[in-house]
Amino acid sequence: MTRKQTKSLVLLQHHLKNLRLPTILRECEKIAARCATDNVDHLGFLLQLCELELIERDRRAAERRLKAAKFPTYKTLETFDFQAQPGLNKLLVSELMRGEFIEQRENILLVGNSGTGKTHLAVALGIAACGQGKRVRFYQVTELITQLMEAREERELTRLKKQLAKLDLLILDELGYVPASKLGSELLFDVISTAYERFSLIVTTNLPFENWTEVLGSERLTGATLDRLTHRCHILETTGESYRLQDAKRRHTKSSSKQPRLTK
């Protein structure tokens, strides 16, 4: 490399740092050498660099969205056991994974016993949405209610609600496991009401709709909540015994079979 080329490279690296183009900075020399070997012109060289930068930016943005969503675990549809849920509409689930329900501002309600895969499906749908460029946030219902109540006490409720309003998809997990206070129910309803036809919700619950009053307290509030959630909504039901309980039984049976038998 000549002295002039070295100077040009140093200046180029400086400019790329200032322009915040780290992938081009990292790859430019290697791509330049390859393009020279392959007799690729300067426009082709520039195109390859820009494509690499865009791919890397998309990857980093997807990572940031996943981190911001705060999923409890990483779950995908490929690892969901549909054989254990033969009554679940697999075709509908696959269609929902495409994310069009978010574009249409539709909701998803996942209803079924504890441990039957509702959270798995909710997380898988949320992760798919992140990959499609959507802003997603996962909350356990009790966690969200606690944050809302704390924000209200600290006069930060408006700020928190504005943050939630920027989402494309809000996942509310485990509605029904712990009854909410009157204030908690009202704050939760306010979030659901704000989301109505503005952004999508996924709600998982172990309670049939007629029992939601046990959690929300008021029949009036329960009716208003269900009215907003079930309008333009996909309802998926999971059935059967908890996967975790089934697994525990299998491990117990396997352990018992390995124990030596006493002979008389």
Number of C-alpha atoms within 10 A of each C-alpha: 7 7 8 8 10 11 11 12 15 11 12 14 17 13 13 16 13 10 10 11 17 16 18 22 18 14 14 19 12 9 16 18 12 13 17 12 9 9 11 13 11 12 9 12 18 16 11 17 20 15 13 14 19 14 12 15 15 14 13 12 15 20 14 13 20 22 13 14 22 13 19 12 10 12 19 17 18 8 10 14 13 14 8 15 16 11 13 15 14 13 9 11 15 12 11 17 20 13 18 12 20 19 12 13 18 22 26 23 20 21 23 21 17 22 18 23 24 25 24 20 22 25 23 22 25 29 23 21 24 25 18 13 13 20 21 26 22 21 18 17 23 20 12 18 21 16 16 22 17 13 16 15 10 9 11 14 17 12 12 14 15 10 10 19 16 13 18 21 29 24 25 23 24 21 20 20 15 12 16 20 13 14 13 20 19 18 19 22 19 14 17 21 16 15 23 20 17 18 22 26 27 25 24 27 23 22 19 11 12 11 13 22 17 16 18 26 16 15 14 10 17 20 16 14 21 15 13 18 24 14 12 17 17 17 14 19 19 21 18 13 14 15 15 13 13 12 11 12 12 12 12 11 11 11 10 11 10 8 8 7 8 5 4 3
